[in-house]
Amino acid sequence: MINRELIRIKIVQLTYAYYQNGNRNMDNAEKELLFSLSKSYDLYNYLLDLIVAVTREARHHVDVETARAQREGTEKPSQKFAFNRFACQLEENKMLNGFLENQKLTWDNDIEFVRKLYSQIEQSETYQDYMADTDDSYEADREVWRKLYKQLIMQNADLDSLLEEKSLYWNDDKEIVDTFVLKTIKRFDPKNKSKQELLPEYKDEEDKDFARKLFRATILNADTYQHYMSDASRNWDFSRLAYMDVVIMQIAIAEMLTFPNIPVSVTINEYVELAKLYSTPKSGGYINGMLDAIARYLIRTGKMMKSMNEPRSHKTVVREENTAAGENKE
């Protein structure tokens, strides 16, 4: 589940924090990196369990309404959503239950939020359509939760506030973790019953090594990389650089030089996007041009054995960035 996009985000955050802290201990910083990544996996499991918590709340409502119907001699409520087959399968999932028990994660202390979310779900058009639909299949049960998650959990200010109170890490992680939850919902197969596999914490040991190696290279070779920045960009005005821009470029150089199998274009694109997210509005275009110049310098001087396409002018880079920005606004 913890992919390289998330790893890069964490390394940007923790490298910046490393330089802001007076106590620069590399071993402690690496432990903090791995801990922050593990917290992302906690959030993944916690958000899956939110589906279970809402389903249990739905059953409570059904029980109350059923008792009332029996007293008053009226029609009993539908149990369709309360016993949604996808949600029931998730509730019984061995991996999820084992993880939650081990980490002591539960929604029991936030029942008011769960109730409010269930109320929002009941009032939604997606829920109303699902309850009225004659399609009584597992696929329909799974699909309604995929839609509800996208509509009411992904963009939920109350949930964001609640998560931020529980962990300093979770608010920044949620957007990308949401994509993993949706992927998991889509992958669920009724044939697997309680043994359905969730996403692993890391796809493989290589990704965990990627995190360690990139972070260590960034910190331990900082002076060398900043020297490369200076040598490669004599025609660039460093006074235009925000401090975060320097940090981002330092990490990008570390990735270029430490991982020979990652194409230069991939590295540049990844860190341009991070600059747009974490630095100034103009940082994306500026870092694009800077990293392009630095990469060509490293290749030209024999410090990096990679290839690149023909260079583009700084004006072309900035023009393309501005065009893209305009398209995004539309």
C-alpha positions in Angstrom: 0.0 0.0 0.0 2.8 2.4 0.9 3.9 3.3 -2.6 6.7 5.5 -3.9 4.5 8.6 -4.3 3.7 8.4 -0.6 7.3 7.8 0.3 8.4 10.8 -1.7 5.8 13.0 0.1 7.0 11.8 3.5 10.7 12.4 2.7 9.9 15.9 1.6 8.1 16.6 4.8 10.7 15.0 7.1 13.8 16.4 5.3 12.3 19.9 5.7 11.6 19.1 9.4 15.1 17.6 9.8 16.7 21.0 8.9 14.3 22.9 11.0 15.2 20.9 14.1 18.2 21.7 16.2 18.9 18.1 17.0 19.9 16.5 13.8 20.2 12.8 14.5 20.1 10.7 11.3 19.1 7.4 13.0 16.2 9.1 14.9 15.2 10.9 11.7 15.1 7.5 9.8 13.0 6.0 12.6 10.6 8.9 12.3 10.3 8.4 8.6 9.4 4.7 8.9 7.0 5.4 11.8 5.2 8.1 9.7 4.9 5.6 6.9 3.5 3.0 9.2 0.9 5.5 10.4 -0.4 5.8 6.8 -1.1 2.0 6.9 -2.9 2.5 10.3 -5.1 5.1 8.5 -5.8 2.7 5.6 -7.2 0.1 8.0 -9.0 2.7 10.2 -10.9 4.0 7.1 -11.8 0.5 6.1 -13.2 0.0 9.6 -15.3 3.1 9.2 -17.4 1.3 6.6 -17.9 -1.5 9.2 -18.8 1.0 11.9 -21.4 2.7 9.7 -22.9 -0.7 8.9 -23.2 -1.6 12.5 -24.9 1.8 13.1 -27.3 0.9 10.3 -28.2 -2.4 12.0 -28.9 -0.5 15.2 -31.3 1.7 13.4 -33.0 -1.3 11.8 -33.3 -3.0 15.2 -35.0 0.1 16.6 -37.3 0.6 13.7 -38.2 -3.1 13.6 -39.2 -3.0 17.3 -41.3 0.1 16.6 -43.0 -1.6 13.6 -43.8 -4.6 15.8 -45.4 -2.4 18.5 -47.4 -0.4 16.0 -48.2 -3.1 13.5 -46.5 -1.3 10.6 -44.2 -2.5 7.9 -40.7 -3.6 9.0 -37.8 -1.6 7.6 -35.5 -3.0 4.8 -32.3 -4.7 6.0 -30.6 -4.3 2.6 -28.1 -1.7 3.6 -27.6 -2.9 7.2 -26.6 -6.3 5.9 -24.8 -5.2 2.7 -22.8 -8.2 1.7 -19.6 -6.3 0.9 -19.7 -4.6 4.3 -20.4 -7.9 6.0 -17.5 -9.5 4.3 -15.3 -6.6 5.3 -16.5 -6.9 8.9 -15.4 -10.5 9.0 -12.0 -9.9 7.3 -9.3 -11.6 9.2 -6.5 -9.2 8.2 -8.5 -6.1 9.1 -9.7 -7.5 12.5 -6.2 -8.8 13.4 -4.6 -5.4 12.6 -7.3 -3.4 14.4 -7.0 -5.6 17.5 -3.2 -5.3 17.5 -3.2 -1.5 17.0 -6.1 -0.9 19.4 -8.0 1.1 16.7 -11.7 1.5 17.1 -14.6 3.9 16.2 -16.3 3.3 19.5 -15.2 6.6 21.0 -16.4 8.5 18.0 -19.9 7.1 17.7 -21.4 10.6 17.2 -19.4 11.1 14.1 -20.4 7.6 12.8 -24.1 8.4 13.5 -23.8 11.7 11.6 -22.2 10.0 8.7 -24.9 7.4 8.6 -27.5 10.1 8.6 -25.8 11.8 5.6 -25.7 8.5 3.8 -29.4 7.8 4.4 -30.2 11.3 2.9 -28.0 10.8 -0.1 -29.4 10.1 -3.6 -26.9 7.2 -3.9 -28.4 5.5 -0.9 -32.0 6.1 -2.0 -31.3 4.7 -5.5 -29.6 1.6 -4.0 -32.5 0.9 -1.6 -35.1 1.3 -4.4 -33.1 -0.8 -6.9 -34.2 -4.4 -7.5 -30.7 -5.5 -8.2 -29.9 -7.7 -5.2 -26.3 -8.7 -6.1 -23.0 -8.6 -4.3 -21.7 -6.3 -7.1 -24.4 -3.8 -6.4 -23.6 -4.0 -2.6 -19.9 -3.3 -3.3 -20.6 -0.5 -5.8 -22.8 1.5 -3.5 -20.0 1.6 -0.9 -17.5 2.7 -3.6 -19.8 5.5 -4.5 -20.6 6.5 -0.9 -17.0 6.5 0.0 -16.1 8.8 -2.9 -19.1 11.2 -2.2 -19.2 11.4 1.5 -15.9 10.2 3.0 -13.2 11.4 0.7 -14.3 15.1 1.0 -15.5 15.3 4.6 -14.4 18.2 6.7 -15.6 16.7 9.9 -13.7 13.5 9.3 -10.6 15.5 8.4 -10.8 17.4 11.7 -11.3 14.2 13.6 -8.4 12.5 12.0 -6.1 15.5 12.6 -6.9 15.4 16.3 -6.0 11.7 16.5 -2.7 11.9 14.6 -0.5 14.7 13.2 0.3 12.4 10.3 -3.2 11.5 9.1 -4.4 14.8 7.7 -1.7 14.9 5.1 -2.0 11.2 4.3 -5.7 11.0 3.8 -6.0 12.0 0.2 -3.6 9.3 -1.1 -4.9 6.7 1.4 -8.4 7.3 0.1 -7.3 6.0 -3.3 -6.0 2.8 -1.6 -9.3 2.3 0.1 -11.2 2.6 -3.2 -8.8 0.2 -4.8 -9.5 -2.3 -2.0 -13.2 -2.0 -2.3 -13.0 -2.7 -6.0 -10.8 -5.8 -5.4 -13.1 -7.5 -3.0 -14.4 -10.9 -4.2 -17.2 -12.8 -2.4 -15.4 -16.1 -3.1 -12.6 -15.1 -0.7 -15.0 -14.6 2.2 -13.1 -13.6 5.4 -9.7 -14.4 3.8 -9.9 -11.6 1.3 -6.4 -10.0 1.2 -6.1 -6.4 1.9 -3.2 -4.3 0.5 0.1 -5.1 2.3 1.9 -2.4 4.2 4.7 -2.4 1.5 4.4 -4.0 -1.9 7.8 -5.5 -1.3 11.0 -5.0 0.6 12.4 -3.0 -2.3 10.0 -0.1 -1.6 11.0 0.0 2.1 14.7 0.1 1.0 13.8 2.9 -1.4 12.5 5.0 1.5 15.6 4.4 3.6 18.2 4.8 0.8 16.6 8.0 -0.6 16.3 9.7 2.8 19.8 8.8 3.9 21.3 9.9 0.5 19.4 13.2 0.7 20.7 14.0 4.2 24.2 12.6 4.1 25.1 14.0 0.7 23.4 17.4 1.1 26.6 19.5 0.7 27.6 17.6 -2.5 24.1 18.0 -4.0 23.9 21.7 -3.2 27.3 22.1 -4.9 25.9 20.4 -8.0 22.9 22.8 -7.9 25.3 25.8 -7.8 27.6 24.5 -10.6 24.7 23.4 -12.9 22.6 26.5 -12.6 24.9 29.5 -13.0 22.3 31.2 -15.2 19.5 30.8 -12.6 18.7 33.2 -9.9 18.9 31.4 -6.6 17.3 34.3 -4.8 14.1 33.2 -6.4 14.2 29.8 -4.6 12.1 29.2 -1.6 13.8 27.1 1.1 11.4 24.2 0.3 12.5 24.4 -3.3 16.0 23.7 -2.3 14.9 20.7 -0.2 12.8 19.3 -3.0 15.7 19.6 -5.5 18.1 18.0 -3.1 15.8 15.0 -2.8 15.4 14.8 -6.5 19.1 14.8 -7.1 19.5 12.1 -4.5 16.9 10.0 -6.4 18.6 10.6 -9.8 22.0 9.5 -8.5 21.0 6.7 -6.1 18.5 4.8 -8.3 19.8 4.0 -11.8 16.6 2.3 -12.9 14.4 5.3 -12.4 14.3 7.5 -15.5 15.3 11.1 -15.1 11.9 12.3 -16.6 10.0 10.3 -13.9 12.0 11.9 -11.1 11.7 15.4 -12.4 7.9 15.1 -13.0 7.4 13.6 -9.5 9.2 16.5 -7.7 7.7 19.2 -9.9 4.3 18.0 -8.6 5.5 18.0 -5.0 6.8 21.6 -5.5 3.3 22.6 -6.7 1.9 21.0 -3.6 4.3 22.2 -0.9 6.1 25.3 -2.2 5.1 28.5 -4.0 2.8 28.8 -7.0 5.7 29.4 -9.3 7.9 26.7 -7.9 6.7 24.0 -10.3 8.0 25.7 -13.5 11.1 26.9 -11.9 12.1 23.5 -10.4 11.3 21.8 -13.7 13.9 24.0 -15.5 16.4 23.7 -12.7 16.2 19.9 -12.4 16.5 19.6 -16.2 19.7 21.7 -16.1 21.1 19.8 -13.1 20.4 16.4 -14.7 22.1 17.4 -17.9 25.1 18.7 -15.9 25.4 15.4 -14.0 25.3 13.4 -17.3 27.7 15.7 -19.0 30.3 15.5 -16.2 30.0 11.7 -15.9 28.4 11.8 -12.5 25.2 10.2 -13.7 24.9 7.4 -16.3 21.4 8.1 -17.6 20.0 9.5 -20.8 17.7 12.4 -21.5 15.8 13.9 -24.5 17.0 17.1 -26.2 16.9 20.1 -23.8 14.0 22.6 -23.8 14.5 26.3 -23.0 13.5 27.7 -19.7 10.9 29.8 -21.4 9.4 26.8 -23.0 9.2 25.0 -19.7 7.6 28.0 -17.9 5.2 28.5 -20.8 4.1 24.8 -20.6 3.7 25.1 -16.9 1.5 28.2 -17.2 -0.6 26.5 -19.9 -1.1 23.5 -17.8 -2.0 25.6 -14.8 -4.6 27.4 -16.9 -6.1 24.1 -18.1 -6.3 22.9 -14.5 -8.2 25.9 -13.5 -10.8 25.3 -16.2 
